[in-house]
Amino acid sequence: MPKTIVEKILSKSSGKDLKAGDYAFADIDLAMANDITAPLAVEGFQQIADKVWDPNKIYIPLDHQAPADSINAAENHKKLREFAREQGIKLYDVGEGVCHQLMLENHVEPGQLVIGADSHTCTYGAVGAFATGVGSTDMAAAFATGKLWFKVPQTIKINLTGQTKQNVSAKDIILKLCKKIEADGALYKALEITGPTTKNLTIPSRATLTNMAIEMGAKTAIIQPDKKTEEYTGVEAPEWLYSDPDADYVQEIELDVSSLEPQIAVPHQVDNVHDITEVEGTKIDQVFIGSCTNGRLEDLEAAAKVVKGRSFSEDVRVIVVPASRDVYNKAEEKGFLKTLFEAGAVVEAPCCGPCMGGSFGLLAGGEVGLATSNRNFRGREGSPDAEVYLSSPEVAAESGIQGKIAKPRGDF
Amino acid sequence: MSRAWKFGDDISTDAIIPGRYLTMNTPEELAEYVFESERNEFASEVEKGDIIVAGENFGCGSSREHAPLAIKGAGVDTVIAKSFARIFFRNSINLGLMVAISDEADKIEDGDEIEIKDNKIVNKTKNESYNIEKAPSFIENIVQHNGLLKYVEKEML
C-alpha cells in the first residue's frame, strides 16, 4: 500500500504496517524535555521507575528560564542537574541555547521518531524526522520505557512554488500558511512541505517553516530529506524515507510565493495575518529578534544587513538572543552581533528570551512588541494588556530603526 | 449539578496559565492563577465540580502540562469542547482530566447547570441533552487504567 513519509516512519518505529488513523506504541529514537516541562516529567518518572530506558537518547536543555530568574526556577534547574547526573543524561546548562536549536544542530537525524516535551518539537521535521510535542506525563512514560503511543496522522501536502522577493523570507511564507490554514486547520494532522521553493531553502529556513506547524494545530511538519539535509546532519538519509507518489493526502495546498509581501501576525492570534502594508506605521516599544523560529545565524545576518550603519530608534528596546552558543559564536565572528549592538540592541546569551514571557524582556500594559518568535497570544510576552505582532527578522530590524512597523528598504 | 463556565475558540495554554507561573509544579499553586488574563474572576469563583465548556481548539499552543494541572487544581474535572488541541488532549487523558468532544457545545451558555450522565451532556437549565463523541478504544483503555503512568506500570514495565 502506498504510504506518506509519516506513515513510513511510524510503521518502522512501531514494527507494524500502519496507515493514517491507526493507533500504536512506537519506539522513540530521541526524547527531549526542557526546564519548564522536565521537572514534572521527572516527578512522573520517579513514580514508576528508577532507571531511564537509555540515557544516551535523552536530552535536557535549560533554556526557558535561563539563567534562573527566580528561586523556583533555580530549584527546578538544581533538581534537573541532579537527575541528569544520577541517570547519566546529557544536560545542556544555561547559556547553551534553545532546546530545539540544540537538538537540530547536534542530534536529530532523518527518519528518526523524536518526541519533545515542548510544542515546537515539530521543528525537527526540517531534517526529515517525525518529531512531535508531548506533555510531561508522556515524557515520563517515555523516560521509563522508550515507547509512546501515537495516532498516525493524516497528511496535508503543501506545495510551495516561486521565488520570494528581496526581504521576504521563510517566516513570511509560514505566516501566510497560518492565515490560509488557520489556528485549528491542521488539528491532529501532519504537514508535508514540498515543492521547488522548499528545495531551494536552507535547512535553517526550512526549520522556520516546520517550527510553526503547531500554530495550525498540526502534530508535526516534515520536509523530505535531500543533499542539504545530509550535509547539515552529516548522515545519509535512509532509502525508504520518502512519500510514495500515490500516497493518500487529506488535502493539498498550493502556494506561489513570488508576489508575497512581508507578513505580520496581528494581536492576539497567530493566524490573524496581514500584508505589512495594512499595519505599517504602528508604533512599537520593543523588538525581540530570536527564538526557535528566527534566532539562527541567517536570521541575525538578515537583521544585521538591514541595520548596517544605522541606529535603532531611541524609543524602542531591541533585544537580540541568538538561538545557540554556536549561532552566537558565528554571529560574533561575522560581526552581526557587533552591528546590532552598536545600533543600540541588548544582546543576550542564548536562551528562549522573552518568547514565553517567563523570563526577561516582558512588556508592560499598553505597550506594543514586535517579535520574530511564534506566538502573539494575549499575555504571553508580559502584561495581558500588551500587544504583540510577529514578523520576519528583516521587518523586525527595520521596524526597530523606524520605531514603528516598517518594510525594509529594497525591492518589493 | 455543575455550573458551566463558557469560553470561546482557540483558548491557548498561555491563556489557561501564563508562562510566568510555570516554575510552580503543584495543581494547588497553579490553580490560583488559572485563566488570570482570560477571565479574572474564574479562580476565585469556580467551585469544585464545575465544568469548562469551550469552542474549537481548546488548549492550543504550548505543551505545558501545567495547563490541565491548573484546571484540575481549581476543582474542575471535566472540559467539554467542540475540539481540542492535540497536546492538551493527550495531557488531559494522561492526567485523568475528562475531555469530552461535543459538536453541540455551542448550545451551552455560561452559567447553565449541566451534568454528564450516561455519556451524554444534560443541560438542566435548558432542559436539553447533547451528544458526546465516543473515544477510540485505544484511548478508552488508557483512561480505564487511570492515566498513562498506571497503564505503563501495569502493562509495560
HADDOCK unambig.tbl for C-alpha pairs under 7 A between the chains (distance, minus, plus):
assign (segid A and resid 23 and name CA) (segid B and resid 138 and name CA) 6.96 0.50 0.50
assign (segid A and resid 36 and name CA) (segid B and resid 22 and name CA) 6.51 0.50 0.50
assign (segid A and resid 36 and name CA) (segid B and resid 23 and name CA) 6.92 0.50 0.50
assign (segid A and resid 37 and name CA) (segid B and resid 64 and name CA) 6.48 0.50 0.50
assign (segid A and resid 40 and name CA) (segid B and resid 25 and name CA) 6.80 0.50 0.50
assign (segid A and resid 48 and name CA) (segid B and resid 149 and name CA) 7.00 0.50 0.50
assign (segid A and resid 48 and name CA) (segid B and resid 153 and name CA) 6.11 0.50 0.50
assign (segid A and resid 72 and name CA) (segid B and resid 23 and name CA) 5.56 0.50 0.50
assign (segid A and resid 73 and name CA) (segid B and resid 23 and name CA) 5.53 0.50 0.50
assign (segid A and resid 117 and name CA) (segid B and resid 63 and name CA) 6.58 0.50 0.50
assign (segid A and resid 118 and name CA) (segid B and resid 62 and name CA) 6.66 0.50 0.50
assign (segid A and resid 118 and name CA) (segid B and resid 63 and name CA) 5.23 0.50 0.50
assign (segid A and resid 119 and name CA) (segid B and resid 61 and name CA) 6.85 0.50 0.50
assign (segid A and resid 119 and name CA) (segid B and resid 62 and name CA) 5.19 0.50 0.50
assign (segid A and resid 119 and name CA) (segid B and resid 63 and name CA) 4.85 0.50 0.50
assign (segid A and resid 133 and name CA) (segid B and resid 63 and name CA) 6.63 0.50 0.50
assign (segid A and resid 133 and name CA) (segid B and resid 87 and name CA) 6.92 0.50 0.50
assign (segid A and resid 134 and name CA) (segid B and resid 63 and name CA) 6.20 0.50 0.50
assign (segid A and resid 134 and name CA) (segid B and resid 87 and name CA) 5.70 0.50 0.50
assign (segid A and resid 135 and name CA) (segid B and resid 63 and name CA) 5.53 0.50 0.50
assign (segid A and resid 135 and name CA) (segid B and resid 64 and name CA) 6.39 0.50 0.50
assign (segid A and resid 135 and name CA) (segid B and resid 65 and name CA) 5.62 0.50 0.50
assign (segid A and resid 135 and name CA) (segid B and resid 87 and name CA) 6.57 0.50 0.50
assign (segid A and resid 135 and name CA) (segid B and resid 91 and name CA) 5.62 0.50 0.50
assign (segid A and resid 136 and name CA) (segid B and resid 65 and name CA) 6.12 0.50 0.50
assign (segid A and resid 137 and name CA) (segid B and resid 91 and name CA) 6.94 0.50 0.50
assign (segid A and resid 137 and name CA) (segid B and resid 94 and name CA) 6.38 0.50 0.50
assign (segid A and resid 141 and name CA) (segid B and resid 149 and name CA) 6.17 0.50 0.50
assign (segid A and resid 141 and name CA) (segid B and resid 152 and name CA) 6.67 0.50 0.50
assign (segid A and resid 184 and name CA) (segid B and resid 57 and name CA) 5.89 0.50 0.50
assign (segid A and resid 187 and name CA) (segid B and resid 85 and name CA) 6.56 0.50 0.50
assign (segid A and resid 187 and name CA) (segid B and resid 86 and name CA) 6.92 0.50 0.50
assign (segid A and resid 188 and name CA) (segid B and resid 86 and name CA) 6.04 0.50 0.50
assign (segid A and resid 214 and name CA) (segid B and resid 61 and name CA) 7.00 0.50 0.50
assign (segid A and resid 215 and name CA) (segid B and resid 61 and name CA) 6.66 0.50 0.50
assign (segid A and resid 217 and name CA) (segid B and resid 60 and name CA) 6.98 0.50 0.50
assign (segid A and resid 217 and name CA) (segid B and resid 85 and name CA) 6.22 0.50 0.50
assign (segid A and resid 356 and name CA) (segid B and resid 19 and name CA) 5.78 0.50 0.50
assign (segid A and resid 357 and name CA) (segid B and resid 19 and name CA) 5.62 0.50 0.50
assign (segid A and resid 357 and name CA) (segid B and resid 20 and name CA) 6.18 0.50 0.50
assign (segid A and resid 358 and name CA) (segid B and resid 19 and name CA) 4.74 0.50 0.50
assign (segid A and resid 358 and name CA) (segid B and resid 20 and name CA) 4.05 0.50 0.50
assign (segid A and resid 379 and name CA) (segid B and resid 18 and name CA) 6.90 0.50 0.50
assign (segid A and resid 379 and name CA) (segid B and resid 37 and name CA) 6.70 0.50 0.50
assign (segid A and resid 380 and name CA) (segid B and resid 14 and name CA) 5.93 0.50 0.50
assign (segid A and resid 380 and name CA) (segid B and resid 18 and name CA) 6.33 0.50 0.50
assign (segid A and resid 380 and name CA) (segid B and resid 19 and name CA) 6.72 0.50 0.50
assign (segid A and resid 384 and name CA) (segid B and resid 37 and name CA) 5.73 0.50 0.50
